[in-house]
Amino acid sequence: MLSKLKTCVLYGLEGYGIDVETDLSNGLPGFTIVGLPDISIRESKERVRSAIKNSGYKFPVSRITVNLAPANLKKEGSQIDLPIAIGILAASKIVEKVIKDDTCIIGELSLDGKINAIEGALPMVISMRNNNFKRVIIPVDNKEECGVIEGIDIIPVSNLNDLVDYINNEIEINSYSLTYDSFDDVDNYSEDFSEIKGQPAMKRAVEIAAAGMHNLLLLGSPGSGKTMIARRIPTILPDLTFEESMEVTKIYSISGQLKGRGLVKKRPFRSPHHTSSRISIAGGGSKPNPGEVSLAHYGVLFLDEIPEFPKNVLEVLRQPMEDGSISISRANGSFTFPAKFMMVASMNPCPCGYLGDPTHECSCNQGQIDKYLNKISGPLLNRIDIQLEVSPVKYDDLNDKRTEETSKDIKKRIIKARSIQKERYYTIGIMTNSELSGKNITKYCKINKDSELLLKSAFETLGLSARAYNKILKVARTIADLEASENIETKHLAEAIQYRSLDRKYWR
């Protein structure tokens, strides 16, 4: 007695179809799973046995062999519990109907027969849809994240009994679908830019960074508002599009961070602690999972007090900051995760925090200051588009009763600038100025002769690198977009140059 059905396993963000072949034969009773299963799949034997018995079905007293094909591909994940159980019941003729090859089954079993939610359901369903599957059976707790996928029927089931009855046509389970607009609105932040008193220069730099998705470094003494403003950046970023939301949700799905909430509609804001390991930031492990750089995809990665992070952790950021993705190689293969994030970093100018502060005296010697600053390497600093020295907040600003500009007002300007960029770069497949590279910088960031002379002078005076040169042009392009200016004017370039002065002042 043989049964055969389809399931799915994940490698990175891609799902691959797997044949679950189940054979019941004479001989000593036993239960064997072959086809390079990992520990979680080998342990599924006990979950499947108990789930079948506790659901009121007779577990066959036979030699059971389950083959996961192709046999040369390593399989991981507890989502194979459910197809194994259905395969056994089909081979035992308890499941009487033939399960078509265009149907995929995924789900983890409890000992009582309940079907538990799994990690990575969304990328699995998308991959199966792309491989011409017509129907996928999933745990009911995963239906919110998968319901928006078009072109495939989503069948949510809650327990083994219901699934058996559904396959045998004894009950009907309607396919589940949702629209993107049915999820909660995103404009429900508890923080707002209007709460920040004064600091016009810092607000301006943050607005430019958000408009072009530029990396930002804020350097200033404690209490100057660096962390406060960084945490409010998501309130001024444009809403995620449907395509962006799907990409972000796929990452959160395989990371197990959705917890039944459906699609992610807010732009991510990740703020890892400085004790975070290299793997937690970049991703990895024996079964590679996305790290903080990928969890911040299309959002903000905030590194508070960046010099406190280990240097080897910071150096991991260099590839994703440049490429918008990160590659992780392990013995069982190479995995690439998306990582298009806006990095925002804050730091003090010295260990005590008061170097250059007009109201406090710095207690650090030059050796301590140099050691502290050298934790930020030149190549990493070079990849930060906007570098701003933040002044302490003045008493008059704190006591000012005037209403500050709200996040909603700033967001309108940023959306307008982003729409200009989207239209301009439609043919080359990028969305923001920060993604410009190579010949596209020359094409879209043209400057006049006066601006060329200014940039040449700054290049020689500040000792800029070729990367810094390109960063200045891209920031100037964003400043022009905020003013709806078709051309980059000299004033736009001059402001962009000002944001490259810190590496000359502090990192000598």
WOBEL-V146009 format. One record per helix or strand of 3 or more residues. SS is the DSSP state (helix for helix, strand for strand). FROM is the first residue (numbers start at 1). LEN is the number of residues. If there is no record, write none. Layout:
BEGIN
ss = {SS & SS}
from = {FROM & FROM}
len = {LEN & LEN}
END
This chain:
BEGIN
ss = {strand & strand & strand & helix & helix & strand & helix & strand & strand & helix & strand & helix & strand & helix & helix & helix & helix & strand & helix & helix & helix & helix & helix & strand & helix & helix & helix & strand & strand & strand & helix & helix & strand & helix & helix & helix & helix & helix & helix & helix & helix & helix}
from = {2 & 14 & 30 & 39 & 44 & 63 & 80 & 103 & 114 & 121 & 135 & 140 & 153 & 160 & 180 & 193 & 200 & 216 & 226 & 233 & 242 & 278 & 292 & 300 & 306 & 311 & 317 & 325 & 333 & 342 & 366 & 378 & 386 & 395 & 407 & 426 & 433 & 439 & 449 & 466 & 490 & 502}
len = {10 & 12 & 5 & 4 & 11 & 7 & 12 & 3 & 3 & 10 & 5 & 7 & 5 & 8 & 3 & 3 & 13 & 5 & 5 & 4 & 13 & 5 & 4 & 4 & 3 & 5 & 7 & 6 & 6 & 6 & 8 & 5 & 5 & 4 & 18 & 3 & 3 & 6 & 14 & 17 & 9 & 4}
END
